[in-house]
Amino acid sequence: MTVAATSTHSRFGRPYPARIAEFDALLAKHDGRTYPVEFQGAPKYLNVIRVPIDLPKYRLGNGRTVSLQEEFLARNATARSDLFSGDPELLDAQEVQHNILVELGDLSGLRKYFEDTRNVQEGPLVLDERGFVINGNRRLSTWRDLFESDQSKYAHFRYVDVVILPHCDEREIDRLEARLQISKDIKADYSWDTFANMLHQKREKDGFSNADLALLYDMKESQVTEFLDMRQNAIEYLKSRGKANMWSEVSDKDFAFRKLVGTREKMPDIGSKALFTEAAYVLIERPEEAGGRLYEAIPAVGEYLDQVRERLLTEFPVEAPKADADLEGLFGGAPAKGETRDAPLAVEIQKPENAERARQIIVDVIESQKQLKRDSKQANFLLDTCAKANTLLASAAKDGLRPESQRKGVEAQLKGIEAQLAKIRSYLEQHAQD
């Protein structure tokens, strides 16, 4: 074990025996101050004691830090894998947690607030019986950082007020954390991915059901499910881009993943879901090239998926996978008609060398279909559309008939054009006397 990992005295928390001894000594000469905390189903008036700022330790299971912890491990390959899930007493974990909390404190304005020496501690930190901070981790990290920077100027942070919870299990701590933090400030202080990761952690680690989590955080169960679905999609997206657990890449894309989840539910089969999802990922990867806001562009992919598929297949002419009678029987029959090439097409546009061209096609289809919808409301839509088609075909005949032009797929497009021309001529003949 390295020196950094050993559990010795540091400004990031004293060893367990020293913490307990200090608590016992201070509580024995308690001055009578109390602080109300609703805990274990009833209000409790806990004794307030004043402890050295280097005594408490950070709670590694802090919901606020779960995304940043995962990203730290992803960016630091040499860090031990159980840094945040192993022994919370070890100083390497406490130091990294401190730095994460300081970063969060800076982002939320805590450091700027407490740099003003007129702003001092108001409510006590809430600690568990072992001396780990349940509520107030960001404040403690900020005060420690300020005190370390100038012990004379910030001498008022040499000691801090704390209260100590009675013996409890992790689920009770989760409930307290929800009451003290989430209910009042989640929208302001928790990024969507942090909250979603916290929900997942409490479900997997502490055994909460989706219904339990909905009750805990004053949400609908469907909202909990939505957050967890968004999280799973973000995981798949990040992995597909070689950025597993890089949560900062998606922390500002909550609307995109919410629209992705909601739109994909409407897809008719597995293949179309796969194609839609990967097309959405292509847009999320470069939102500035998506032709508009992601929360508008992603539902548009779903709306125009047939047209998107047709154009993508022209550029990436993949083959449908061969039928496998054994697999078809195992999974309940042959794939739906529309999905035979969707899955391989999704794989094709995921490739780094194809993503940019796929994105151009998707954006072009969306813009074209939106324009068609706008134009269709006009009385001269038929004439204008035929004129545009004529102009485009004239351009193709003038500039496209070159040796280097791609010819594969052109014949299929011409047949499609001829079929549409036959429909228009038939319509004109039927209404020639109108």
C-alpha positions as CSV (number, residue, x, y, z in Angstrom):
1,M,0.0,0.0,0.0
2,T,1.3,3.4,-0.9
3,V,1.8,6.2,1.7
4,A,-1.1,8.2,0.0
5,A,-3.5,5.3,0.7
6,T,-2.7,4.8,4.4
7,S,-5.2,5.9,7.1
8,T,-3.1,8.5,8.9
9,H,-3.9,12.0,10.2
10,S,-4.3,14.6,7.5
11,R,-6.4,17.7,6.8
12,F,-8.8,15.3,5.0
13,G,-9.9,13.6,8.2
14,R,-8.5,12.0,11.3
15,P,-8.3,8.2,11.8
16,Y,-11.4,6.5,13.1
17,P,-10.3,6.0,16.8
18,A,-9.2,9.6,17.0
19,R,-12.6,10.8,15.7
20,I,-14.6,8.7,18.2
21,A,-12.4,9.8,21.1
22,E,-12.9,13.4,20.2
23,F,-16.7,13.0,19.9
24,D,-16.8,11.3,23.3
25,A,-14.7,14.0,25.0
26,L,-16.8,16.9,23.5
27,L,-20.2,15.3,24.1
28,A,-19.1,14.7,27.8
29,K,-18.8,18.5,28.3
30,H,-21.6,19.5,25.9
31,D,-22.8,23.1,26.3
32,G,-26.5,22.4,25.7
33,R,-26.8,23.6,22.1
34,T,-29.1,21.4,19.9
35,Y,-30.1,21.3,16.3
36,P,-33.4,19.8,14.9
37,V,-33.1,17.1,12.3
38,E,-36.0,15.0,11.1
39,F,-34.6,11.5,11.1
40,Q,-36.0,8.0,11.4
41,G,-39.5,9.2,11.1
42,A,-39.4,11.8,13.8
43,P,-37.8,15.2,14.7
44,K,-34.6,14.7,16.8
45,Y,-32.8,17.5,18.6
46,L,-29.1,16.6,18.2
47,N,-26.3,18.0,20.3
48,V,-24.1,20.5,18.5
49,I,-20.4,20.2,19.1
50,R,-17.5,22.2,17.8
51,V,-14.7,20.0,16.2
52,P,-11.4,20.7,14.5
53,I,-11.9,21.2,10.7
54,D,-9.5,18.3,10.0
55,L,-11.5,15.8,12.0
56,P,-14.5,14.7,9.8
57,K,-14.2,12.6,6.7
58,Y,-16.1,12.9,3.4
59,R,-18.8,10.5,2.5
60,L,-17.7,8.7,-0.6
61,G,-21.3,7.7,-1.4
62,N,-22.3,11.3,-1.7
63,G,-24.9,11.4,-4.5
64,R,-23.6,14.7,-5.8
65,T,-20.2,13.2,-6.8
66,V,-21.1,9.9,-8.4
67,S,-20.7,11.0,-12.0
68,L,-17.4,12.9,-11.3
69,Q,-16.1,9.8,-9.5
70,E,-16.7,7.6,-12.5
71,E,-15.1,10.1,-14.8
72,F,-12.1,10.4,-12.5
73,L,-11.5,6.7,-12.7
74,A,-12.0,6.7,-16.5
75,R,-9.4,9.5,-16.9
76,N,-6.9,8.1,-14.4
77,A,-6.0,4.5,-15.5
78,T,-3.5,4.1,-12.7
79,A,-5.9,4.8,-9.9
80,R,-7.2,1.8,-8.0
81,S,-10.5,0.6,-9.3
82,D,-12.1,0.5,-5.8
83,L,-11.0,4.1,-4.9
84,F,-14.5,5.2,-4.2
85,S,-16.1,1.8,-3.4
86,G,-13.4,0.4,-1.1
87,D,-12.3,1.5,2.4
88,P,-13.5,5.1,2.9
89,E,-10.9,5.7,5.6
90,L,-8.0,5.7,3.1
91,L,-6.5,9.1,2.4
92,D,-6.0,8.8,-1.3
93,A,-9.8,8.4,-1.7
94,Q,-10.5,11.2,0.7
95,E,-8.1,13.6,-1.1
96,V,-9.6,12.9,-4.5
97,Q,-13.1,13.3,-3.1
98,H,-11.9,16.6,-1.6
99,N,-10.8,17.9,-5.0
100,I,-14.1,16.8,-6.6
101,L,-16.1,18.6,-3.9
102,V,-14.0,21.7,-4.2
103,E,-14.7,21.7,-7.9
104,L,-18.5,21.4,-7.3
105,G,-18.3,24.1,-4.6
106,D,-16.6,26.5,-7.1
107,L,-19.3,25.8,-9.7
108,S,-22.1,26.5,-7.3
109,G,-20.5,29.7,-6.0
110,L,-19.6,28.4,-2.5
111,R,-16.0,29.5,-2.7
112,K,-16.8,33.0,-3.9
113,Y,-19.4,33.3,-1.1
114,F,-17.1,32.1,1.7
115,E,-14.1,34.1,0.5
116,D,-15.9,37.0,2.0
117,T,-15.0,36.7,5.7
118,R,-18.3,38.2,6.7
119,N,-19.9,34.9,5.6
120,V,-19.4,32.3,8.3
121,Q,-20.9,28.9,9.1
122,E,-24.6,29.0,9.9
123,G,-26.1,25.5,10.2
124,P,-24.0,22.5,11.5
125,L,-22.6,19.8,9.3
126,V,-24.5,16.5,9.8
127,L,-22.2,13.5,10.5
128,D,-22.9,9.8,10.9
129,E,-21.8,8.0,14.0
130,R,-18.4,7.2,12.4
131,G,-17.7,10.9,11.6
132,F,-18.4,10.8,7.8
133,V,-20.2,13.9,6.5
134,I,-23.8,13.2,5.4
135,N,-24.8,16.8,4.7
136,G,-22.3,19.6,4.1
137,N,-19.5,17.9,2.2
138,R,-19.1,20.8,-0.3
139,R,-19.1,23.4,2.5
140,L,-16.5,21.5,4.4
141,S,-14.2,21.1,1.4
142,T,-14.5,24.8,0.6
143,W,-13.7,25.8,4.2
144,R,-10.7,23.5,4.3
145,D,-9.4,24.9,1.1
146,L,-9.8,28.5,2.2
147,F,-8.2,27.7,5.6
148,E,-5.3,26.0,4.0
149,S,-4.8,29.0,1.7
150,D,-4.7,31.6,4.5
151,Q,-5.0,30.3,8.1
152,S,-4.9,33.8,9.5
153,K,-7.6,35.3,7.3
154,Y,-9.8,32.2,7.6
155,A,-9.1,31.4,11.2
156,H,-12.9,31.2,11.8
157,F,-12.9,27.9,9.9
158,R,-10.3,26.2,12.2
159,Y,-13.3,24.7,14.0
160,V,-16.7,23.8,12.7
161,D,-20.1,22.9,14.2
162,V,-21.4,19.4,13.7
163,V,-24.2,17.1,14.9
164,I,-23.9,13.4,15.0
165,L,-26.7,11.0,13.9
166,P,-27.7,8.1,16.0
167,H,-26.9,4.5,14.7
168,C,-28.7,3.9,11.4
169,D,-28.5,2.0,8.1
170,E,-27.7,3.3,4.7
171,R,-31.3,3.6,3.6
172,E,-32.0,6.0,6.5
173,I,-29.1,8.1,5.4
174,D,-30.4,8.1,1.9
175,R,-33.8,9.4,3.1
176,L,-32.1,12.1,5.2
177,E,-29.9,13.2,2.2
178,A,-33.1,13.4,0.1
179,R,-34.8,15.6,2.6
180,L,-31.9,17.9,3.3
181,Q,-30.6,18.3,-0.3
182,I,-32.6,16.9,-3.1
183,S,-36.0,18.2,-2.5
184,K,-34.9,21.8,-2.3
185,D,-32.1,22.1,-4.8
186,I,-31.8,19.3,-7.2
187,K,-32.9,21.4,-10.2
188,A,-30.2,24.0,-9.4
189,D,-27.3,21.9,-8.2
190,Y,-27.6,18.4,-9.7
191,S,-26.9,17.8,-13.3
192,W,-29.2,15.2,-14.9
193,D,-26.6,12.6,-15.2
194,T,-25.5,13.0,-11.5
195,F,-29.1,12.5,-10.4
196,A,-29.7,9.5,-12.7
197,N,-26.5,7.9,-11.5
198,M,-27.5,8.5,-8.0
199,L,-30.9,6.9,-8.6
200,H,-29.1,3.9,-10.1
201,Q,-26.7,3.6,-7.2
202,K,-29.4,3.7,-4.6
203,R,-31.4,1.1,-6.5
204,E,-28.5,-1.3,-7.0
205,K,-26.6,-0.7,-3.8
206,D,-29.3,0.1,-1.2
207,G,-32.2,-2.0,-2.7
208,F,-34.6,0.9,-3.4
209,S,-37.3,0.1,-6.0
210,N,-38.4,2.6,-8.6
211,A,-41.5,3.2,-6.6
212,D,-39.4,3.8,-3.4
213,L,-37.2,6.3,-5.3
214,A,-40.2,8.1,-6.6
215,L,-41.5,8.5,-3.1
216,L,-38.1,9.4,-1.7
217,Y,-37.6,12.3,-4.2
218,D,-41.2,13.4,-4.6
219,M,-41.4,12.3,-8.2
220,K,-43.6,10.1,-10.4
221,E,-42.4,6.6,-10.9
222,S,-42.5,7.2,-14.7
223,Q,-40.0,10.1,-14.1
224,V,-37.6,7.7,-12.3
225,T,-37.9,5.3,-15.1
226,E,-37.2,8.0,-17.6
227,F,-34.0,9.1,-15.8
228,L,-32.7,5.6,-15.6
229,D,-33.5,5.0,-19.3
230,M,-31.7,8.3,-20.2
231,R,-28.7,7.1,-18.1
232,Q,-28.6,3.8,-20.0
233,N,-28.7,5.5,-23.3
234,A,-25.9,7.9,-22.3
235,I,-23.8,4.9,-21.2
236,E,-24.3,3.2,-24.6
237,Y,-23.5,6.5,-26.4
238,L,-20.3,7.2,-24.5
239,K,-19.1,3.6,-24.9
240,S,-19.8,3.7,-28.7
241,R,-17.6,6.8,-28.9
242,G,-14.8,5.4,-26.8
243,K,-15.6,7.7,-23.9
244,A,-17.0,5.4,-21.3
245,N,-17.9,7.2,-18.0
246,M,-16.9,10.6,-19.4
247,W,-20.1,12.1,-18.0
248,S,-19.1,15.7,-18.6
249,E,-19.5,15.0,-22.3
250,V,-23.3,14.5,-21.8
251,S,-24.1,16.6,-18.7
252,D,-25.5,19.4,-20.8
253,K,-27.5,17.1,-23.1
254,D,-30.4,16.2,-20.9
255,F,-33.1,17.4,-23.4
256,A,-31.4,15.3,-26.1
257,F,-31.5,12.1,-24.2
258,R,-35.0,12.8,-22.9
259,K,-36.2,13.2,-26.5
260,L,-34.3,10.1,-27.5
261,V,-36.0,8.0,-24.9
262,G,-39.4,9.4,-25.6
263,T,-39.2,9.1,-29.4
264,R,-37.7,5.6,-29.5
265,E,-40.6,4.2,-27.6
266,K,-42.7,5.0,-30.7
267,M,-40.5,3.0,-33.0
268,P,-42.4,-0.2,-34.3
269,D,-39.6,-2.8,-34.1
270,I,-36.1,-3.6,-32.9
271,G,-34.4,-2.6,-36.2
272,S,-36.0,0.8,-36.4
273,K,-35.2,1.5,-32.8
274,A,-31.5,0.6,-33.5
275,L,-31.3,2.8,-36.6
276,F,-33.1,5.7,-34.9
277,T,-30.9,5.5,-31.8
278,E,-27.6,5.5,-33.8
279,A,-28.9,8.4,-36.0
280,A,-29.6,10.3,-32.8
281,Y,-26.2,9.5,-31.4
282,V,-24.6,10.9,-34.7
283,L,-26.4,14.2,-34.1
284,I,-25.6,14.3,-30.3
285,E,-21.9,13.8,-31.2
286,R,-21.8,17.1,-33.1
287,P,-24.8,19.2,-32.0
288,E,-23.5,22.3,-33.7
289,E,-23.9,20.5,-37.0
290,A,-27.3,19.1,-36.3
291,G,-29.1,21.8,-38.2
292,G,-30.9,23.1,-35.1
293,R,-31.5,22.3,-31.5
294,L,-31.1,18.7,-30.5
295,Y,-34.4,18.5,-28.7
296,E,-36.0,19.4,-32.0
297,A,-33.7,17.5,-34.3
298,I,-33.9,14.1,-32.5
299,P,-37.8,13.8,-32.7
300,A,-37.5,14.9,-36.4
301,V,-35.3,11.9,-37.0
302,G,-38.0,9.7,-35.7
303,E,-40.7,11.5,-37.7
304,Y,-38.7,11.2,-41.0
305,L,-37.0,7.8,-40.3
306,D,-38.3,6.3,-43.5
307,Q,-36.7,9.1,-45.6
308,V,-33.6,9.0,-43.5
309,R,-33.3,5.2,-44.0
310,E,-33.7,5.6,-47.8
311,R,-31.0,8.2,-48.1
312,L,-28.6,6.5,-45.8
313,L,-29.0,3.2,-47.7
314,T,-28.1,5.0,-50.9
315,E,-24.8,6.1,-49.4
316,F,-24.2,3.0,-47.3
317,P,-25.8,0.1,-49.3
318,V,-25.6,-2.6,-46.6
319,E,-27.1,-6.1,-47.1
320,A,-29.8,-7.6,-45.0
321,P,-28.4,-10.4,-42.7
322,K,-29.1,-13.9,-43.9
323,A,-32.0,-15.6,-42.3
324,D,-31.2,-18.1,-39.6
325,A,-34.1,-20.6,-39.1
326,D,-32.9,-21.6,-35.6
327,L,-32.6,-18.0,-34.4
328,E,-35.9,-17.1,-35.9
329,G,-37.6,-19.9,-34.0
330,L,-35.8,-18.9,-30.8
331,F,-36.8,-15.3,-30.9
332,G,-40.3,-15.8,-32.3
333,G,-40.2,-15.5,-36.0
334,A,-38.5,-13.5,-38.8
335,P,-37.7,-9.9,-38.3
336,A,-40.3,-7.3,-39.3
337,K,-40.2,-6.2,-42.9
338,G,-38.9,-2.8,-42.2
339,E,-36.0,-3.8,-40.0
340,T,-34.1,-6.3,-42.2
341,R,-31.3,-3.7,-43.0
342,D,-31.8,-1.3,-40.1
343,A,-29.5,-3.0,-37.7
344,P,-26.5,-3.3,-40.1
345,L,-27.2,0.2,-41.3
346,A,-27.0,1.4,-37.7
347,V,-23.6,-0.3,-37.3
348,E,-22.4,1.2,-40.5
349,I,-23.2,4.9,-39.6
350,Q,-21.6,4.3,-36.2
351,K,-18.2,3.8,-37.7
352,P,-16.0,6.9,-37.2
353,E,-15.2,7.2,-40.9
354,N,-18.9,7.3,-41.8
355,A,-20.3,9.5,-39.0
356,E,-19.7,12.8,-40.6
357,R,-21.3,11.9,-43.9
358,A,-24.2,10.2,-42.1
359,R,-24.8,13.4,-40.1
360,Q,-24.9,15.5,-43.3
361,I,-27.4,13.2,-44.8
362,I,-29.6,13.1,-41.7
363,V,-29.6,16.9,-41.4
364,D,-30.3,17.3,-45.1
365,V,-33.3,14.9,-44.9
366,I,-34.7,16.7,-41.9
367,E,-34.4,20.1,-43.5
368,S,-35.8,18.9,-46.8
369,Q,-38.8,17.2,-45.1
370,K,-39.5,20.3,-43.0
371,Q,-39.4,22.5,-46.1
372,L,-41.7,20.1,-47.9
373,K,-44.2,20.3,-45.0
374,R,-44.1,24.0,-45.1
375,D,-44.4,24.1,-48.9
376,S,-47.3,21.6,-49.0
377,K,-49.6,24.1,-47.4
378,Q,-49.3,26.3,-50.4
379,A,-51.6,26.1,-53.4
380,N,-48.7,26.1,-55.9
381,F,-46.9,23.3,-54.1
382,L,-47.1,20.9,-57.0
383,L,-45.7,23.3,-59.5
384,D,-42.9,24.6,-57.2
385,T,-41.9,21.1,-56.3
386,C,-41.7,19.9,-59.9
387,A,-39.7,23.0,-60.8
388,K,-37.2,22.3,-58.0
389,A,-36.9,18.7,-59.1
390,N,-36.4,19.8,-62.7
391,T,-33.7,22.2,-61.6
392,L,-31.9,19.5,-59.5
393,L,-32.1,17.0,-62.3
394,A,-30.8,19.6,-64.8
395,S,-27.9,20.2,-62.5
396,A,-27.2,16.5,-62.1
397,A,-27.2,16.1,-66.0
398,K,-24.9,19.1,-66.4
399,D,-22.4,18.5,-63.6
400,G,-22.8,15.0,-62.5
401,L,-22.1,13.0,-65.6
402,R,-18.4,12.6,-65.0
403,P,-16.2,9.5,-64.9
404,E,-15.5,9.9,-61.1
405,S,-19.2,10.2,-60.2
406,Q,-20.7,7.3,-58.0
407,R,-23.1,5.4,-60.2
408,K,-24.1,2.7,-57.8
409,G,-27.7,3.3,-56.7
410,V,-28.5,5.9,-59.4
411,E,-30.6,3.5,-61.4
412,A,-32.7,2.8,-58.4
413,Q,-33.3,6.5,-57.8
414,L,-34.2,7.1,-61.5
415,K,-36.8,4.3,-61.3
416,G,-38.2,5.9,-58.2
417,I,-38.4,9.3,-60.1
418,E,-40.1,7.7,-63.1
419,A,-42.7,6.1,-60.8
420,Q,-43.5,9.4,-59.2
421,L,-43.7,11.1,-62.6
422,A,-46.2,8.5,-63.7
423,K,-48.4,9.3,-60.7
424,I,-48.2,13.0,-61.4
425,R,-49.1,12.6,-65.1
426,S,-52.0,10.3,-64.2
427,Y,-53.3,13.0,-61.8
428,L,-53.0,15.7,-64.5
429,E,-54.8,13.6,-67.1
430,Q,-57.7,12.9,-64.6
431,H,-58.1,16.6,-63.8
432,A,-57.4,18.0,-67.3
433,Q,-60.8,19.6,-67.4
434,D,-60.7,21.2,-64.0
